[in-house]
Amino acid sequence: MVDEGRYCVDVLVQISAVKAALDKVGYQMLERHAKMCVTNAVKQGNGEEYMEELMKVINQYSK
């Protein structure tokens, strides 16, 4: 769009839409990780490490 000389506001709207879509996918992956990987690790007795990792990812992702 930039190469085509499109109006700046149109480009910004598209950037915003892409960011929102990526955030949605990211949160879905985070939820899947928590439900599957962390849950399985807790059941196997090594969930503490996975919980720490999950909290780091949540902190990083929510910034």
Rosetta silent file (secondary structure, phi, psi, omega in degrees, C-alpha in Angstrom):
SEQUENCE: MVDEGRYCVDVLVQISAVKAALDKVGYQMLERHAKMCVTNAVKQGNGEEYMEELMKVINQYSK
SCORE:     score description
SCORE:     0.000 S_00000001
   1 L     0.000  -39.180  178.729    0.000    0.000    0.000 S_00000001
   2 L   -65.175  -44.468  178.978    2.870    2.347    0.792 S_00000001
   3 L   -60.777  -29.471 -179.649    4.541    1.528   -2.522 S_00000001
   4 L   -83.182   -4.585  179.541    1.249    2.315   -4.244 S_00000001
   5 L    76.067   26.391 -179.037    1.119    5.739   -2.588 S_00000001
   6 L   -66.520  157.205  179.836   -2.066    4.976   -0.641 S_00000001
   7 L   -58.732  133.854 -174.843   -3.413    7.441    1.886 S_00000001
   8 H   -54.463  -41.408 -178.602   -1.528    7.188    5.212 S_00000001
   9 H   -63.218  -38.422  177.729   -4.681    6.679    7.269 S_00000001
  10 H   -62.470  -41.539  178.175   -5.670    3.705    5.100 S_00000001
  11 H   -64.136  -44.113  179.815   -2.256    2.140    5.682 S_00000001
  12 H   -63.228  -37.863  177.352   -2.523    2.731    9.425 S_00000001
  13 H   -63.305  -42.416  178.800   -5.969    1.120    9.520 S_00000001
  14 H   -66.007  -40.000  176.669   -4.574   -1.956    7.784 S_00000001
  15 H   -60.902  -43.336  178.286   -1.625   -2.110   10.189 S_00000001
  16 H   -61.229  -40.663  179.686   -4.051   -1.952   13.085 S_00000001
  17 H   -66.059  -40.992  178.748   -6.104   -4.797   11.629 S_00000001
  18 H   -65.232  -43.664  178.300   -3.029   -6.972   11.147 S_00000001
  19 H   -60.085  -42.834  179.948   -1.875   -6.296   14.709 S_00000001
  20 H   -63.913  -40.775  178.801   -5.302   -7.233   16.067 S_00000001
  21 H   -64.875  -42.643  177.946   -5.322  -10.453   14.049 S_00000001
  22 H   -64.945  -40.201  177.031   -1.849  -11.406   15.285 S_00000001
  23 H   -61.337  -42.084 -179.831   -2.849  -10.662   18.883 S_00000001
  24 H   -61.630  -46.120  178.787   -5.897  -12.897   18.523 S_00000001
  25 H   -63.297  -41.634  179.258   -3.797  -15.778   17.190 S_00000001
  26 H   -60.971  -44.481  179.033   -1.233  -15.202   19.931 S_00000001
  27 H   -67.079  -34.732  176.298   -3.833  -15.348   22.681 S_00000001
  28 H   -65.240  -40.795  177.144   -5.291  -18.510   21.168 S_00000001
  29 H   -65.736  -40.194  178.401   -1.840  -20.110   21.182 S_00000001
  30 H   -62.290  -43.236  177.896   -1.293  -18.987   24.758 S_00000001
  31 H   -63.644  -43.740  179.252   -4.614  -20.524   25.786 S_00000001
  32 H   -62.091  -42.736  178.788   -3.797  -23.759   23.980 S_00000001
  33 H   -60.590  -44.684 -179.454   -0.388  -23.920   25.662 S_00000001
  34 H   -65.015  -43.520 -176.295   -1.958  -23.413   29.084 S_00000001
  35 H   -72.520  -35.063 -174.300   -4.696  -25.970   28.521 S_00000001
  36 H   -99.679  -64.366 -172.561   -2.539  -28.645   26.934 S_00000001
  37 H   -66.072  -50.420 -177.478    1.155  -28.321   27.734 S_00000001
  38 H   -67.563  -42.302  179.153    0.947  -26.869   31.212 S_00000001
  39 H   -60.179  -44.847  178.235   -1.944  -29.123   32.240 S_00000001
  40 H   -63.602  -39.857  179.225   -0.054  -32.218   31.063 S_00000001
  41 H   -64.876  -39.995  178.118    3.090  -31.100   32.875 S_00000001
  42 H   -62.966  -43.787  179.274    1.144  -30.592   36.106 S_00000001
  43 H   -61.802  -31.792 -178.406   -0.344  -34.079   35.785 S_00000001
  44 L   -88.249   -2.088  175.675    3.161  -35.512   35.314 S_00000001
  45 L    91.327    3.428  177.484    4.482  -33.712   38.374 S_00000001
  46 L  -120.509   40.083 -176.982    6.723  -31.135   36.715 S_00000001
  47 H   -76.162  -21.371 -176.851    4.217  -28.331   36.355 S_00000001
  48 H   -60.293  -44.293  179.197    6.122  -25.784   38.418 S_00000001
  49 H   -62.790  -43.007  179.846    8.653  -25.169   35.650 S_00000001
  50 H   -67.586  -35.691  178.265    5.894  -24.872   33.046 S_00000001
  51 H   -65.668  -41.486  177.288    3.894  -22.503   35.249 S_00000001
  52 H   -61.685  -44.180  178.622    6.914  -20.209   35.621 S_00000001
  53 H   -62.559  -42.827  179.120    7.412  -20.279   31.872 S_00000001
  54 H   -60.409  -43.623 -179.709    3.718  -19.583   31.294 S_00000001
  55 H   -64.958  -37.690  177.016    3.789  -16.578   33.608 S_00000001
  56 H   -63.201  -43.319 -179.099    6.839  -15.177   31.797 S_00000001
  57 H   -65.424  -42.549  178.687    5.092  -15.585   28.440 S_00000001
  58 H   -61.687  -44.566  177.895    1.914  -13.948   29.729 S_00000001
  59 H   -59.976  -46.710 -177.971    3.940  -11.031   31.090 S_00000001
  60 H   -65.758  -42.832 -175.304    5.851  -10.640   27.849 S_00000001
  61 H   -71.655  -29.417 -175.890    2.782  -11.001   25.658 S_00000001
  62 L   -83.504   -2.738  178.891    0.640   -8.569   27.613 S_00000001
  63 L   -78.890    0.000    0.000    3.104   -5.686   27.207 S_00000001
